[in-house]
Amino acid sequence: MNFFKAQDQAKRKTHQLTFLFIAALISLLVMANLLVAVMLNFENPATSFTQTLAQTPPEIWLTISLGVGGVVAVASLFKYLTLRGGGRAVAESLGGILIHQNTRNAQERQLLNVVEEMAIAAGLSVPPVYLIREDSINAFAAGFSPNDAVIGINQGTLDLLNREELQGVVAHEFSHILNGDMRINLRLMALLHGILFLGIIGYGFLRGSMFSRSKERGGVIALGIGLLIIGYGGTFFGNLIKAAVSRQREFLADAAAVQFTRSNTGIANALKKIGGHSVGSQIKNTRAEQSSHMFFGAIKPFAANLMSTHPPLERRIQALDPSWSGKFEKTSRQSNSPNGAQQSALASGFSSAPTTAQVGEESQLLDSIGNANLAQAQALISNADQGLFSAAHDTFESRALIYAMLVADDADIARQQLAFVDANAEAGVPAHVRRLMPTVATADQEQKLTLLEMAVPSLKELSGGQYKRFTAITNQLIVADQQVDIFEWVLHRILTKELYGHFIAPSRSNGNIASLKRLTTELHMLISVIATCGIANPQTQDTAFTRGWKLLQPNKPKNFKTVEYFDYEAFNQALAKLRELKPKLKASVLEACIQTALADGTLTQDQFALIKGIGATLDCPIPPLASKPR
């Protein structure tokens, strides 16, 4: 499963979606004009239908078309604006309840642990998780990008699936996050709402006419019926569009879940339990229909294959488990009763799965991009200091954890930073900073970045005022020594991307630049910084730069220029432009960065952190490594 190829496919699906939407809109305009023509012909029975069409002024057809098109456009825009909150807005519209990071409910704790493992395995910050109070087995991922993504899980999924099966479902949803499917899904919701809105208007006219005694009641009823017919036409086209866009993506997500978890058992058994469950994957919430294409399983039973947003359940299972007998067994609630090793893992919050890491090789970093290293993620979590792990999952202490990461080694600067925290942080936070500092000081950069990814959902639970205070204090701690080092830059990039996207507005990119030649200056800066970072020998730096540059523009040689200091502002500006590259070109950029860093045969902590920050900025997450950077 190639992450960048999947994102390119997602972009092509977006173009297909636009084409289908335009085709559907044209069909609705034709239907609306034909409806008016029928009504005019009915009023003049002596005139043939063809004559009515010919005699009606073109201005009428144009007015009707503009009116219908305007209604669809306004309705689509309105829906899009309601979805600007990203995944959170979708989850809340479906009745989702945020699961707090400090929950003590065993089922919810297990779910958060599974989501956390998968996020870290994929190199993503941990997304918030919402619980849908329905008995069916289902789940979804929603958002415009990974930094505003959420995971939604039905109560039945927690009640009926064991940990391995739950992990398969969560891995399926994470593949949608990584492969760029979520943005398609939200755009699809907005566009289809506009098409279906005509039917909603028609239904409103019909209901209104029931209580009307006006002489024009017959005309209102006729108009309502006409709009309702058009609305049903819109529903037909809408379902076709959803089916065309989403079915193949579900097969890809199933395959990715197997790749991420290194097992087909979990997700296959989860699908089998849907087939054996009395309510399957149905969703009762009436608002779920417009987002049916986002769910793990079909939200309605017995949907026609042509109109279904999901492949048949049997086909999905056979693709994962060819030896399956084809029979569904009744799903029992007792199947998820934890015991033995699983109960122990639940209590401690960690998976009981083995955490043997693979041998690190030079190609490992390249091969890992867009995949998930679940075993290493489990190892990182289980080896984390319990005090720091607990702090990352508490809304209050997570702030102190970030502050502690930014306290300088220099004693004088540290005193200034702590004095600033004392004067500006919430009461009690400074004491937690001092308590966590000694342990944080012993953690390496990869461990700190893992804790940062864990802390993101806790920080997203801050109020708007707390977020502003937290951001102001964090920024001040970073610049306290009048310079920004690599780790501080990476921490700030991840926090800005995740929290600004949550509290203010998600940072989105179109990814339409199709040529690296347009960004030669930005690429030169990028490769020069990496060649300088972690490599002391000037000759080796030059060799490293040449190695990376040849991968980007072999026919346009550039001379290496030593970077005297890390100009983070210029670096941010360069990355902002590089973020607009097409996914496959981003793959080339990351490969060049990695080959530059590995030119001397080693990968330093700063180099790994820098590449992770670049990956996060370009929306190309970097999973954890089996072998630690030096």
LUMBA-434691 format. One record per residue (C-alpha): residue in one letter; x, y, z. Coordinates in steps of 0.5 Angstrom, whole numbers, padded with zeros to 4 digits, always signed. Each point is the difference from the previous one (the first is absolute). Layout:
<atoms>
AXYZ
...
</atoms>
This chain:
<atoms>
M+0000+0000+0000
N+0003+0006-0002
F-0002+0006+0004
F+0002+0006-0006
K-0003-0005-0005
A-0007+0000+0004
Q+0000+0007+0001
D+0001+0002-0008
Q-0006-0005-0001
A-0004+0004+0005
K+0002+0006-0004
R-0003-0003-0006
K-0006-0002+0004
T-0001+0007+0001
H+0000+0002-0007
Q-0004-0006-0001
L-0005+0003+0005
T+0000+0007-0003
F-0002-0003-0007
L-0005-0005+0003
F-0003+0006+0004
I+0000+0005-0006
A-0004-0006-0004
A-0005-0001+0005
L-0001+0007+0000
I-0001+0001-0007
S-0005-0006+0000
L-0004+0004+0006
L+0000+0006-0004
V-0003-0004-0006
M-0005-0003+0004
A-0002+0006+0004
N-0001+0004-0007
L-0004-0007-0003
L-0005+0001+0006
V-0001+0007-0001
A-0002-0002-0007
V-0004-0005+0002
M-0004+0005+0004
L-0001+0005-0005
N-0002-0005-0005
F-0005-0002+0005
E-0003+0007+0000
N+0000+0000-0008
P-0003-0007-0002
A-0001+0002-0007
T+0007+0001-0001
S+0005-0006-0001
F+0006-0001+0005
T+0005+0002-0005
Q-0004+0006-0002
T+0000+0002+0007
L+0008-0001+0000
A+0001+0004-0006
Q-0005+0006+0002
T+0003+0001+0007
P+0005+0006+0000
P+0007-0002+0001
E+0000+0004+0006
I-0005-0004+0004
W+0005-0006-0001
L+0006+0004+0002
T-0004+0003+0006
I-0002-0007+0003
S+0007-0003-0001
L+0004+0006+0003
G-0006-0001+0006
V+0001-0007+0001
G+0008+0000-0001
G+0000+0006+0005
V-0004-0004+0005
V+0005-0006+0000
A+0006+0004+0000
V-0002+0004+0006
A-0003-0006+0004
S+0007-0004-0002
L+0004+0007+0003
F-0004+0000+0006
K+0001-0007+0001
Y+0008+0001-0001
L+0000+0005+0005
T-0003-0004+0005
L+0005-0005-0001
R+0006+0005+0001
G+0001-0003+0007
G+0002-0006-0003
G+0000-0007+0003
R-0003+0003+0007
A-0006+0003-0004
V-0002-0007-0003
A+0001-0004+0006
E-0004+0005+0004
S-0006+0000-0005
L+0000-0007+0000
G-0001+0000+0008
G+0007-0001+0001
I+0003+0001+0007
L+0007+0001+0001
I+0004-0005+0004
H+0004+0004+0005
Q+0007-0003+0001
N+0000-0001+0007
T-0006-0004+0000
R-0001-0006+0004
N-0005-0004-0003
A+0004-0007-0002
Q-0003+0000-0007
E+0001+0007-0002
R+0007-0001+0003
Q+0002-0006-0005
L-0003+0004-0006
L+0005+0006+0002
N+0006-0004+0001
V-0002-0004-0007
V-0001+0007-0004
E+0007+0003+0004
E+0004-0006-0002
M-0002+0000-0008
A+0001+0008+0000
I+0007-0001+0003
A+0001-0006-0005
A-0002+0005-0006
G+0004+0006+0003
L-0006+0004+0001
S-0002+0004+0006
V-0006-0004+0004
P-0007+0002-0003
P-0006+0002+0005
V-0005-0006+0001
Y-0007+0001+0000
L-0005-0006+0002
I-0007-0001-0004
R-0005-0003+0005
E-0003-0005-0005
D+0000-0008+0001
S+0003-0001-0007
I+0007-0002-0002
N+0003+0006-0004
A+0005+0006+0000
F+0002+0006-0004
A+0006+0005-0001
A-0002+0007-0002
G+0004+0006-0001
F+0003+0005-0006
S+0007-0003+0002
P+0004-0004+0005
N+0001+0006+0005
D-0008+0001+0001
A-0002-0007-0001
V-0004-0004+0005
I-0002-0007+0001
G-0007-0002+0002
I-0002-0007+0003
N-0007-0003+0001
Q-0001-0003+0007
G-0002-0007-0003
T+0007+0000-0003
L+0003+0001+0007
D-0005-0005+0003
L+0001-0006-0005
L+0007+0001-0003
N+0006-0003+0003
R+0007+0004+0000
E+0003-0003-0006
E-0007+0001-0004
L+0000+0007+0003
Q+0007+0002-0002
G-0002-0003-0007
V-0006+0005-0001
V+0004+0006+0003
A+0006-0002-0005
H-0005+0000-0006
E-0002+0008+0002
F+0007+0002+0001
S+0001-0002-0007
H-0005+0005-0002
I+0003+0005+0003
L+0007-0002-0003
N-0003-0001-0007
G-0003+0007+0000
D-0007-0003+0000
M-0003+0004+0005
R+0000+0007-0004
I-0004-0004-0006
N-0005-0002+0005
L-0001+0007+0003
R+0000+0003-0007
L-0005-0005-0002
M-0005+0001+0006
A+0000+0008-0002
L-0001-0001-0008
L-0006-0006+0001
H-0003+0005+0005
G-0001+0005-0005
I-0003-0005-0005
L-0005-0003+0005
F-0002+0006+0003
L-0005+0001-0006
G-0004-0006+0003
I+0000+0003+0007
I-0003+0006-0003
G-0005-0004-0004
Y-0002-0004+0006
G-0001+0007+0004
F-0004+0002-0005
L-0005-0006+0000
R+0000+0000+0008
G-0002+0008+0000
S-0005-0001-0005
M-0004-0005+0004
F-0002+0005+0005
S-0001+0005-0005
R-0007+0002-0003
S+0002+0005-0005
K-0002+0000-0007
E+0007-0001-0002
R+0000-0006+0004
G+0000-0005-0007
G+0006+0004-0003
V+0004-0001+0007
I-0001-0007+0000
A+0002-0001-0007
L+0006+0004+0001
G+0002-0004+0006
I-0001-0007-0003
G+0004+0003-0006
L+0006+0002+0004
L-0001-0007+0004
I+0001-0003-0006
I+0006+0004-0002
G+0002-0002+0007
Y-0001-0007-0001
G+0004+0001-0006
G+0006+0003+0004
T+0000-0005+0005
F+0001-0005-0005
F+0006+0004-0003
G+0002+0001+0007
N+0000-0007+0002
L+0004-0002-0007
I+0005+0005+0001
K+0001-0002+0007
A+0001-0008-0002
A+0004+0002-0006
V+0005+0004+0005
S+0000-0004+0006
R+0000-0008-0002
Q+0007-0001-0002
R+0002+0004+0006
E-0002-0005+0004
F+0003-0006-0003
L+0007+0005+0001
A-0002+0001+0007
D-0001-0007+0002
A+0007-0002-0004
A+0004+0006+0004
A-0003-0003+0007
V+0003-0006-0002
Q+0007+0003-0002
F+0000+0004+0007
T-0002-0005+0005
R+0004-0006-0004
S-0007-0004+0001
N-0006-0001-0004
T-0003-0004+0006
G-0003+0007+0004
I-0003+0003-0006
A-0003-0006-0003
N-0003-0002+0006
A-0003+0007+0002
L-0003-0001-0007
K-0003-0007+0002
K-0003+0003+0006
I-0004+0005-0004
G-0003-0005-0004
G-0002-0004+0006
H-0002+0006+0004
S-0008+0001+0001
V+0001+0007-0003
G+0006-0001-0003
S+0004+0007-0002
Q-0007+0004+0000
I+0000+0007+0002
K-0007+0003+0003
N+0002+0007+0000
T-0004+0004-0006
R+0006+0004-0001
A+0005-0006-0002
E-0003-0001-0007
Q+0004+0006-0003
S+0006-0003+0003
S-0001-0007-0001
H+0006+0000-0005
M+0004+0001+0006
F-0001-0006+0005
F+0004-0006+0001
G-0007-0004-0002
A-0006+0001-0004
I-0005+0004+0004
K-0006-0003-0003
P-0001-0008-0001
F-0002-0003-0007
A+0002+0006-0004
A+0000-0001-0008
N+0008-0001-0002
L-0001+0005-0005
M-0002+0006+0005
S+0004-0003+0006
T+0006+0004+0003
H+0003-0006+0002
P+0002-0007-0003
P-0004-0006+0002
L+0002-0002+0007
E+0001-0007-0003
R+0005+0002-0006
R+0004+0004+0006
I+0001-0006+0004
Q+0002-0004-0006
A+0005+0005-0002
L+0003-0001+0007
D-0001-0007+0002
P-0001-0004-0006
S-0001-0007+0004
W-0006+0003+0003
S-0006-0004+0000
G-0005+0005-0002
K-0004-0001+0006
F-0002+0005+0006
E+0000-0002+0007
K-0004+0004+0005
T+0004+0005+0003
S+0000+0000+0008
R+0001+0006+0004
Q+0004-0005+0005
S+0005+0000-0006
N+0004+0006+0003
S+0000-0002+0007
P+0008+0001+0002
N+0004-0005+0004
G+0007-0002+0001
A+0005+0003-0004
Q-0005+0005-0003
Q-0003+0002+0006
S+0007+0002+0003
A+0002+0003-0007
L-0007+0004+0001
A+0002+0002+0007
S+0007+0003-0001
G-0003+0003-0007
F+0005-0004-0004
S-0001-0005-0006
S+0002-0007+0002
A+0003-0001-0007
P+0007-0001-0001
T+0005+0006-0001
T+0006-0003-0003
A+0003+0005-0005
Q+0002-0001-0007
V+0008+0001-0001
G+0001+0007-0002
E+0003+0001-0007
E+0002+0006-0004
S-0007-0001-0004
Q-0004-0001+0006
L-0002+0007+0000
L-0001+0001-0007
D-0005-0007+0000
S-0003+0003+0006
I-0004+0006-0003
G-0007-0001-0001
N+0000-0006+0004
A-0001-0002+0007
N+0005-0003+0005
L-0005-0003+0005
A+0005-0004+0004
Q+0005+0006+0001
A-0006+0004+0002
Q-0002-0005+0005
A+0008+0000+0003
L+0000+0007+0000
I-0006+0001+0004
S+0001-0006+0005
N+0007+0002+0001
A-0002+0008+0002
D+0001+0002+0007
Q-0007-0001+0003
G+0001+0007+0003
L+0001+0004-0006
F-0006-0005-0004
S-0005+0002+0006
A+0002+0007-0001
A-0001+0000-0008
H-0007-0003+0001
D-0002+0006+0005
T-0003+0006-0002
F+0003+0004+0005
E+0007-0004+0001
S+0001+0000-0008
R+0001+0007+0000
A+0006-0001+0005
L+0003-0005-0004
I+0001+0004-0006
Y+0002+0006+0004
A+0005-0005+0004
M+0003-0002-0007
L+0001+0007-0002
V+0004+0002+0006
A+0008+0001-0002
D+0006-0004+0003
D+0003+0007+0002
A-0002+0002+0007
D+0000+0007-0001
I-0005-0001-0006
A-0004-0005+0004
R-0001+0005+0006
Q-0003+0005-0005
Q-0004-0005-0003
L-0003-0003+0006
A-0001+0007+0003
F-0004+0002-0006
V-0004-0007+0001
D-0001+0002+0007
A-0003+0007-0002
N-0005-0002-0006
A-0002-0008+0001
E-0006-0002+0003
A+0001-0001+0008
G+0003-0007+0001
V+0003-0001-0007
P+0007+0003+0002
A+0000-0006+0006
H-0001-0005-0005
V+0005+0003-0005
R+0006-0001+0005
R-0003-0007+0002
L+0001-0002-0007
M+0006+0004-0002
P+0005-0006+0003
T-0003-0005-0004
V-0001+0004-0006
A+0007+0001+0000
T+0002-0007-0001
A-0005-0001-0006
D+0003+0000-0007
Q-0003+0004-0006
E-0004-0006-0002
Q-0003-0001+0006
K-0002+0007+0001
L-0003+0000-0006
T-0004-0006+0001
L-0002+0003+0007
L-0002+0006-0004
E-0004-0004-0005
M-0004-0003+0006
A-0001+0007+0003
V-0004+0003-0006
P-0007-0003+0002
S+0001+0003+0007
L+0002+0007-0003
K-0006+0000-0004
E-0004-0001+0006
L+0002+0007+0002
S-0005+0006+0000
G+0001+0006-0005
G+0003+0004+0005
Q+0005-0005+0003
Y+0002-0002-0007
K+0002+0007-0001
R+0004+0001+0007
F+0003-0007-0002
T+0003+0002-0007
A+0002+0007+0003
I+0004-0004+0005
T+0003-0005-0004
N+0002+0005-0005
Q+0004+0004+0005
L+0004-0006+0003
I+0002-0002-0007
V+0003+0007-0001
A+0003+0001+0007
D+0007-0001-0003
Q-0001+0004-0006
Q+0001-0006-0005
V-0004-0005-0002
D+0003-0007+0000
I-0003-0006-0004
F-0004-0004+0005
E-0003+0007+0002
W-0002+0001-0007
V-0003-0007-0001
L-0004+0001+0006
H-0003+0006-0002
R-0001-0002-0007
I-0004-0006+0003
L-0004+0004+0005
T-0002+0006-0005
K-0002-0005-0005
E-0004-0004+0005
L-0003+0005+0005
Y-0001+0006-0005
G-0003-0005-0005
H-0005-0002+0006
F-0001+0007+0004
I+0000+0005-0006
A+0000-0003-0007
P+0003-0006-0003
S+0006+0001-0005
R-0001-0003-0007
S+0003-0001-0006
N-0002-0001-0007
G+0006-0004-0002
N+0000+0002-0007
I+0007+0002-0002
A+0003-0005-0005
S+0007+0002-0001
L+0006+0000+0005
K+0003+0005-0005
R-0005+0006+0002
L+0003-0001+0008
T+0008+0000-0002
T+0001+0005+0006
E-0004-0003+0005
L+0003-0007-0002
H+0007+0002+0001
M-0001+0003+0007
L-0004-0006+0002
I+0006-0005-0002
S+0005+0005+0002
V-0003+0000+0007
I+0000-0007+0001
A+0007-0001-0003
T+0003+0005+0005
C-0004-0003+0006
G+0003-0006+0004
I+0006+0000-0005
A+0006+0003+0002
N+0005-0001-0005
P+0000+0005-0006
Q+0002-0005-0005
T-0005-0005+0002
Q-0006+0006+0000
D+0002+0002-0007
T-0001-0008-0002
A-0006-0001+0004
F-0003+0007-0004
T+0002-0003-0007
R-0003-0007+0002
G-0007+0003+0002
W+0000+0005-0006
K+0001-0005-0005
L-0006-0003+0002
L-0004+0006-0001
Q+0003+0004-0006
P+0006-0004-0003
N+0000+0004-0006
K+0000+0007+0003
P+0006-0001+0005
K+0001+0005+0006
N+0006+0002+0005
F-0001-0002+0007
K+0000+0006+0005
T+0001-0001+0007
V-0005+0002+0004
E+0003+0004+0006
Y-0006+0000+0004
F-0007-0003+0000
D-0005+0006-0003
Y-0006-0003+0002
E-0005+0005-0003
A+0003-0001-0007
F+0000-0007+0001
N-0007+0000+0002
Q-0002+0005-0006
A+0004-0005-0005
L-0004-0006+0003
A-0007+0004-0001
K+0002+0000-0007
L+0002-0007-0001
R-0006-0002+0004
E-0004+0001-0007
L+0004-0005-0004
K-0004-0006-0002
P+0000-0006+0004
K+0005-0004-0004
L+0005+0006+0000
K+0000+0000+0007
A+0002-0007+0000
S+0006+0002-0004
V+0002+0006+0005
L-0001-0004+0006
E+0005-0006-0003
A+0005+0006-0002
C+0000+0002+0007
I+0001-0007+0003
Q+0005-0002-0005
T+0004+0007+0002
A-0001-0002+0007
L+0003-0007-0001
A+0006+0002-0004
D+0005-0001+0006
G-0003-0006+0002
T-0004+0002+0006
L-0006+0004+0002
T+0000+0004+0006
Q-0005+0002+0005
D+0000+0007-0004
Q-0001-0002-0007
F-0005-0005+0002
A-0004+0006+0004
L+0001+0004-0006
I-0003-0005-0005
K-0006-0001+0004
G-0001+0007+0001
I+0000+0001-0008
G-0004-0006-0001
A-0005+0002+0005
T+0000+0007-0004
L-0001-0003-0006
D-0006-0005+0002
C+0005-0006-0001
P+0001-0003+0007
I+0006-0004+0002
P-0001-0006+0004
P+0004-0002+0006
L+0007-0004-0002
A+0002-0007+0003
S+0007+0003+0001
K+0001+0006+0004
P+0003+0006-0003
R+0007+0002+0003
</atoms>
